[in-house]
């Protein structure tokens, strides 16, 4: 802790800040190797900060914009929530669940992005982190950001829970998903083990919000967290599924059927779909129709096939291929949309007749081939304005669907 505090003071020194700002556009690698030209300045530490700030420019614009906000090593930055997902958690807690005021805590603080956003709606917020370096940096950054109601504690989650005498309205946990240098996602394999901590968490808080891996089996999650689990929120962008959020009422005694929500975060708004608990298989199309749709990643994770088919009046292309098709264009379909151009067998000559320029973006579904193998077999290049879907619509042959993207 003392070493980190000394580094913070050094990086905030006016001479260091001036040097940092003067070299903010330099190559960090080159700058670090010219340290001997700047005696008395922490050149390598500045170079590290420049690189880290650049790495998070899109993910953490508030942190990246200031030389007075100091960042930890890249692994911690990778594991941190983005400002976009942290802002959605604040919306969820404040607007959807109606919590405001009272006391809250995050027991796995890390960089502190989620704590920064969530603390804004609580009277007092406790940030808890067991790594001393992360805790020291977060304490400094919170002070710079003006979060007076945010108090930091360097401790493990379980130790803190055992020692604190506070009763919280909300506890937030983002269990670490690394064990022995490998990635894990099962609740019992993460640290801390939420399942083992539940009795203690129940004593200390009314509500619990968990950030979990997108790899988790949602049905298993519902079983493991009963009877407390109320809602599961699958959160993503138009490009990828980011995280799974679980909302628990630790006073619940009767297990409900948890609601599932799929959320797509856009630049200026978020799109929420509530997925009904009761499911039935959607209608399967006999052939591709005029338009083809690929659901957004969060909807793919919730397996909302019947919901999509019913709400947007379309059919699923195949029981094992989660694409949808319709005769009339569904402009509001949540995901990517394509115009269907041609359906040909997986043959080079057949494809050449409809794709004479020999170039398209290649999309694979339910096939045992890589993109490189497809390019080699069909003698095509990747790119251009068209999209080629390689599908197995029946078990004996591959099919090619040529499309152009609409959105």
Secondary structure per residue as TSV (DSSP state, phi and psi in degrees):
chain	resnum	aa	ss	phi	psi
A	1	X	-	360.0	-43.6
A	2	X	H	-62.8	-39.7
A	3	X	H	-63.8	-42.8
A	4	X	H	-66.1	-40.7
A	5	X	H	-63.1	-38.6
A	6	X	H	-65.4	-39.1
A	7	X	H	-65.4	-40.9
A	8	X	H	-59.5	-47.5
A	9	X	H	-61.7	-38.7
A	10	X	H	-66.0	-43.8
A	11	X	H	-69.9	-23.9
A	12	X	H	-90.5	-7.6
A	13	X	S	-58.5	138.2
A	14	X	H	-51.8	-39.0
A	15	X	H	-65.7	-40.6
A	16	X	H	-68.0	-42.8
A	17	X	H	-61.0	-41.6
A	18	X	H	-63.5	-42.7
A	19	X	H	-63.5	-45.4
A	20	X	H	-57.2	-49.4
A	21	X	H	-66.1	-33.5
A	22	X	H	-70.4	-26.5
A	23	X	T	-114.9	18.9
A	24	X	T	-64.1	-22.4
A	25	X	T	-100.5	4.2
A	26	X	S	-74.1	162.5
A	27	X	-	-73.1	118.2
A	28	X	H	-58.9	-35.5
A	29	X	H	-65.1	-47.1
A	30	X	H	-64.9	-42.7
A	31	X	H	-60.2	-43.3
A	32	X	H	-64.6	-27.8
A	33	X	T	-87.7	2.7
A	34	X	T	-113.3	22.5
A	35	X	G	-58.5	-32.8
A	36	X	G	-66.6	-17.0
A	37	X	G	-79.8	-9.8
A	38	X	S	-129.3	67.8
A	39	X	T	-62.4	142.7
A	40	X	T	87.1	-3.0
A	41	X	S	-115.4	144.4
A	42	X	-	-80.5	68.9
A	43	X	H	-61.6	-44.6
A	44	X	H	-65.6	-38.7
A	45	X	H	-64.8	-39.2
A	46	X	H	-65.2	-43.9
A	47	X	H	-60.0	-40.7
A	48	X	H	-61.6	-44.2
A	49	X	H	-64.7	-40.7
A	50	X	H	-59.6	-45.6
A	51	X	H	-63.1	-44.2
A	52	X	H	-65.3	-41.2
A	53	X	H	-62.9	-39.2
A	54	X	H	-65.9	-40.5
A	55	X	H	-60.8	-30.8
A	56	X	T	-108.0	16.5
A	57	X	T	-57.8	-39.7
A	58	X	T	-83.9	-38.0
A	59	X	T	-74.4	-40.3
A	60	X	-	-133.1	69.3
A	61	X	H	-60.6	-33.2
A	62	X	H	-65.1	-44.8
A	63	X	H	-69.9	-40.2
A	64	X	H	-68.9	-24.2
A	65	X	T	-79.9	-14.1
A	66	X	-	-120.9	131.8
A	67	X	T	-76.9	-7.6
A	68	X	T	-92.0	-8.3
A	69	X	S	-97.7	120.6
A	70	X	-	-105.2	140.1
A	71	X	-	-114.3	144.8
A	72	X	-	-80.2	-179.8
A	73	X	-	-57.3	163.0
A	74	X	H	-60.8	-33.6
A	75	X	H	-60.1	-43.1
A	76	X	H	-66.6	-34.3
A	77	X	H	-67.7	-38.7
A	78	X	H	-63.1	-37.9
A	79	X	H	-79.7	-16.0
A	80	X	S	-71.1	149.2
A	81	X	-	-66.4	151.7
A	82	X	-	-77.9	161.3
A	83	X	H	-62.5	-33.9
A	84	X	H	-63.8	-45.6
A	85	X	H	-73.1	-33.0
A	86	X	H	-66.3	-40.4
A	87	X	H	-63.7	-35.0
A	88	X	H	-67.3	-37.9
A	89	X	H	-61.0	-40.6
A	90	X	H	-61.3	-46.2
A	91	X	H	-57.0	-43.9
A	92	X	I	-61.2	-49.8
A	93	X	I	-67.5	-43.9
A	94	X	I	-80.8	-48.9
A	95	X	I	-89.7	-42.3
A	96	X	I	-80.2	-45.3
A	97	X	S	-97.2	-9.1
A	98	X	-	72.0	25.8
A	99	X	-	-89.7	132.7
A	100	X	-	-158.5	135.0
A	101	X	S	83.1	-171.6
A	102	X	S	73.0	-167.9
A	103	X	E	-114.8	142.9
A	104	X	E	-138.2	166.8
A	105	X	E	-151.8	146.1
A	106	X	E	-113.3	126.3
A	107	X	S	-97.1	-4.2
A	108	X	S	-133.8	70.4
A	109	X	-	-65.4	-40.3
A	110	X	T	56.2	-135.7
A	111	X	T	-65.5	-29.8
A	112	X	-	99.8	14.0
A	113	X	H	-64.8	-47.1
A	114	X	H	-63.9	-41.8
A	115	X	H	-61.4	-40.4
A	116	X	H	-58.5	-45.2
A	117	X	H	-76.1	-43.3
A	118	X	H	-70.0	-34.5
A	119	X	G	-62.9	-22.2
A	120	X	G	-64.2	-20.0
A	121	X	G	-107.7	8.0
A	122	X	S	-118.2	152.5
A	123	X	S	-65.6	-39.8
A	124	X	E	-146.0	142.8
A	125	X	E	-133.9	133.9
A	126	X	E	-107.2	121.7
A	127	X	E	-98.1	125.0
A	128	X	E	-123.3	128.2
A	129	X	E	-147.9	132.6
A	130	X	S	-83.3	-21.4
A	131	X	-	-84.6	120.0
A	132	X	H	-60.3	-39.9
A	133	X	H	-63.2	-46.5
A	134	X	H	-62.1	-41.7
A	135	X	H	-64.0	-42.2
A	136	X	H	-65.2	-43.4
A	137	X	H	-65.4	-41.9
A	138	X	H	-64.2	-42.1
A	139	X	H	-58.2	-46.2
A	140	X	H	-61.7	-48.3
A	141	X	H	-64.8	-39.5
A	142	X	H	-61.6	-38.5
A	143	X	H	-64.7	-44.4
A	144	X	H	-62.4	-34.2
A	145	X	H	-85.6	-4.3
A	146	X	T	77.2	30.8
A	147	X	-	-92.4	84.2
A	148	X	T	-71.3	-27.4
A	149	X	T	-84.8	4.3
A	150	X	E	-103.6	120.0
A	151	X	E	-116.9	137.4
A	152	X	E	-107.7	146.7
A	153	X	E	-137.9	130.2
A	154	X	E	-94.0	100.1
A	155	X	S	-165.5	160.4
A	156	X	-	-75.9	156.6
A	157	X	H	-59.4	-48.0
A	158	X	H	-67.3	-43.4
A	159	X	H	-60.6	-42.3
A	160	X	H	-63.1	-45.3
A	161	X	H	-60.2	-39.3
A	162	X	H	-69.1	-30.0
A	163	X	H	-93.6	-29.4
A	164	X	-	-71.3	146.2
A	165	X	-	-105.9	4.2
A	166	X	-	-79.5	154.3
A	167	X	-	-114.1	121.7
A	168	X	E	-101.4	151.1
A	169	X	E	-75.8	-41.5
A	170	X	E	-140.6	135.3
A	171	X	E	-116.4	134.6
A	172	X	E	-113.7	135.5
A	173	X	E	-135.7	134.3
A	174	X	-	-126.0	83.6
A	175	X	-	-59.7	139.6
A	176	X	B	-64.5	135.0
A	177	X	-	-108.7	35.4
A	178	X	E	-127.8	136.4
A	179	X	E	-144.3	123.8
A	180	X	T	51.3	47.3
A	181	X	T	64.0	24.9
A	182	X	E	-133.7	154.6
A	183	X	E	-82.8	138.6
A	184	X	-	-131.9	162.1
A	185	X	-	-142.3	-16.7
A	186	X	S	-62.4	141.5
A	187	X	G	-54.3	-44.0
A	188	X	G	-72.1	-14.1
A	189	X	G	-95.9	-13.7
A	190	X	S	-83.3	167.8
A	191	X	B	-126.6	119.6
A	192	X	S	-78.9	162.5
A	193	X	-	-77.4	103.0
A	194	X	H	-61.9	-37.3
A	195	X	H	-61.4	-40.6
A	196	X	H	-72.6	-29.8
A	197	X	H	-83.3	-12.2
A	198	X	H	-52.0	-45.7
A	199	X	H	-58.2	-39.9
A	200	X	H	-72.5	-39.6
A	201	X	H	-61.5	-38.1
A	202	X	H	-62.9	-32.0
A	203	X	H	-72.4	-25.7
A	204	X	H	-105.5	-15.1
A	205	X	E	-149.4	153.5
A	206	X	E	-83.1	-43.4
A	207	X	E	-120.3	151.1
A	208	X	E	-133.4	129.7
A	209	X	E	-116.1	124.1
A	210	X	E	-113.1	135.6
A	211	X	E	-102.4	122.0
A	212	X	E	-128.6	171.4
A	213	X	-	-72.5	141.2
A	214	X	T	-64.5	-12.3
A	215	X	T	-80.7	-11.0
A	216	X	S	-64.0	143.3
A	217	X	-	-76.7	116.9
A	218	X	H	-67.0	-35.7
A	219	X	H	-65.6	-41.2
A	220	X	H	-65.7	-40.3
A	221	X	H	-58.2	-42.4
A	222	X	H	-62.6	-37.9
A	223	X	H	-69.0	-44.1
A	224	X	H	-68.8	-31.3
A	225	X	T	-102.2	7.1
A	226	X	T	-68.8	146.4
A	227	X	T	-93.1	10.3
A	228	X	T	-84.9	-27.6
A	229	X	E	-66.9	123.7
A	230	X	E	-103.6	-45.5
A	231	X	E	-140.8	147.5
A	232	X	E	-120.5	124.5
A	233	X	E	-113.2	115.9
A	234	X	E	-96.4	117.1
A	235	X	E	-113.8	130.4
A	236	X	E	-150.0	177.4
A	237	X	E	-105.7	177.7
A	238	X	S	-62.2	-17.9
A	239	X	S	-97.9	-32.9
A	240	X	-	-156.1	158.5
A	241	X	E	-82.8	125.6
A	242	X	E	-95.1	-49.0
A	243	X	E	-161.5	161.0
A	244	X	E	-112.6	128.5
A	245	X	E	-109.8	132.8
A	246	X	E	-116.1	126.5
A	247	X	E	-105.6	120.6
A	248	X	E	-118.5	137.3
A	249	X	E	-102.0	106.6
A	250	X	T	-77.1	-0.3
A	251	X	T	-98.3	-3.8
A	252	X	-	-69.7	143.7
A	253	X	-	-120.9	-26.3
A	254	X	S	-103.8	121.0
A	255	X	-	-68.2	118.7
A	256	X	-	-83.6	172.3
A	257	X	-	-85.5	107.8
A	258	X	-	-58.0	139.2
A	259	X	E	-77.8	147.1
A	260	X	E	-116.2	136.0
A	261	X	E	-126.5	139.0
A	262	X	E	-109.9	126.9
A	263	X	E	-122.6	128.2
A	264	X	E	-113.4	121.8
A	265	X	E	-91.2	121.6
A	266	X	-	-105.5	175.3
A	267	X	S	-59.5	-40.7
A	268	X	S	-120.5	2.8
A	269	X	-	-159.1	169.7
A	270	X	E	-126.2	150.7
A	271	X	E	-115.2	121.9
A	272	X	E	-116.1	132.3
A	273	X	E	-123.5	123.5
A	274	X	E	-90.8	123.6
A	275	X	E	-98.8	123.9
A	276	X	-	-62.2	147.6
A	277	X	S	-69.3	-37.3
A	278	X	S	-81.9	130.2
A	279	X	-	-120.6	146.9
A	280	X	-	-143.3	147.6
A	281	X	-	-62.5	137.3
A	282	X	-	-76.0	165.1
A	283	X	-	-66.3	143.5
A	284	X	B	-104.1	130.8
A	285	X	-	-71.7	144.5
A	286	X	S	-77.1	-23.4
A	287	X	S	-162.5	159.1
A	288	X	-	-60.2	136.9
A	289	X	-	-100.3	-161.2
A	290	X	S	-65.4	-32.7
A	291	X	E	-126.8	149.9
A	292	X	E	-127.4	141.3
A	293	X	E	-132.2	139.2
A	294	X	E	-113.6	115.8
A	295	X	E	-60.2	151.5
A	296	X	-	-60.1	152.2
A	297	X	H	-53.8	-39.2
A	298	X	H	-65.4	-36.4
A	299	X	H	-71.5	-32.6
A	300	X	H	-62.7	-42.2
A	301	X	H	-65.8	-37.0
A	302	X	H	-79.8	-5.2
A	303	X	T	54.6	49.0
A	304	X	-	-89.2	48.0
A	305	X	H	-65.2	-47.1
A	306	X	H	-65.8	-38.5
A	307	X	H	-60.0	-47.6
A	308	X	H	-65.4	-43.1
A	309	X	H	-62.8	-43.0
A	310	X	H	-73.3	-45.7
A	311	X	H	-68.8	-35.7
A	312	X	T	-110.5	11.1
A	313	X	T	50.4	58.7
A	314	X	-	-138.8	174.3
A	315	X	E	-121.0	151.7
A	316	X	E	-79.1	141.0
A	317	X	E	-71.0	-34.6
A	318	X	E	-162.0	145.9
A	319	X	T	-57.4	-29.1
A	320	X	T	-106.6	1.8
A	321	X	E	-121.4	113.6
A	322	X	E	-90.0	61.7
A	323	X	E	-119.1	153.6
A	324	X	E	-124.8	156.7
A	325	X	E	-142.6	151.5
A	326	X	E	-153.0	159.7
A	327	X	S	-78.1	-43.4
A	328	X	S	-100.2	145.4
A	329	X	-	-70.0	127.8
A	330	X	-	-101.9	88.1
A	331	X	T	-59.8	-32.2
A	332	X	T	-92.2	7.0
A	333	X	-	-57.5	130.1
A	334	X	S	-79.0	93.6
A	335	X	E	152.2	-160.7
A	336	X	E	-87.2	145.5
A	337	X	E	-124.9	143.8
A	338	X	E	-136.6	150.4
A	339	X	E	-95.3	128.7
A	340	X	E	-76.8	128.8
A	341	X	E	-111.3	-42.5
A	342	X	E	-159.7	151.6
A	343	X	E	-126.1	113.1
A	344	X	E	-133.2	157.7
A	345	X	E	-69.0	165.2
A	346	X	S	-76.3	74.0
A	347	X	-	-140.5	140.3
A	348	X	H	-63.3	-45.0
A	349	X	H	-67.6	-40.7
A	350	X	H	-63.1	-40.4
A	351	X	H	-68.0	-38.1
A	352	X	H	-60.9	-29.3
A	353	X	H	-68.4	-31.2
A	354	X	H	-104.3	-10.8
A	355	X	-	-133.3	66.1
A	356	X	T	-63.2	-27.9
A	357	X	T	-75.1	-12.7
A	358	X	-	65.0	32.8
A	359	X	B	-143.1	131.8
A	360	X	-	-165.4	157.9
A	361	X	E	-76.0	135.2
A	362	X	E	-106.1	127.1
A	363	X	E	-123.7	126.2
A	364	X	E	-107.0	137.4
A	365	X	E	-143.4	119.5
A	366	X	S	64.2	37.1
A	367	X	-	-132.7	147.4
A	368	X	S	-89.7	43.4
A	369	X	-	-130.6	153.5
A	370	X	-	-95.1	166.9
A	371	X	H	-60.2	-41.6
A	372	X	H	-62.6	-39.5
A	373	X	H	-65.1	-40.4
A	374	X	H	-63.6	-45.3
A	375	X	H	-59.5	-41.0
A	376	X	H	-69.2	-44.2
A	377	X	H	-69.0	-36.7
A	378	X	H	-96.7	-4.3
A	379	X	T	57.7	49.7
A	380	X	-	-127.0	162.8
A	381	X	B	-106.9	159.2
A	382	X	S	-97.6	134.5
A	383	X	-	136.7	-164.1
A	384	X	S	85.7	-163.0
A	385	X	S	-101.7	-8.6
A	386	X	E	-106.4	158.8
A	387	X	E	-123.5	127.7
A	388	X	E	-109.9	115.7
A	389	X	E	-92.1	128.0
A	390	X	E	-106.7	113.7
A	391	X	E	-130.5	157.7
A	392	X	E	-113.7	92.6
A	393	X	E	-81.4	-22.3
A	394	X	E	-136.8	162.7
A	395	X	T	-71.5	-12.9
A	396	X	T	-100.4	-13.7
A	397	X	E	-150.5	157.4
A	398	X	E	-94.7	148.8
A	399	X	E	-125.2	146.4
A	400	X	E	-113.3	127.4
A	401	X	E	-114.8	117.5
A	402	X	E	-93.4	129.3
A	403	X	E	-139.3	163.4
A	404	X	E	-119.7	140.2
A	405	X	E	-80.4	134.5
A	406	X	-	-99.9	-36.4
A	407	X	-	-156.2	360.0
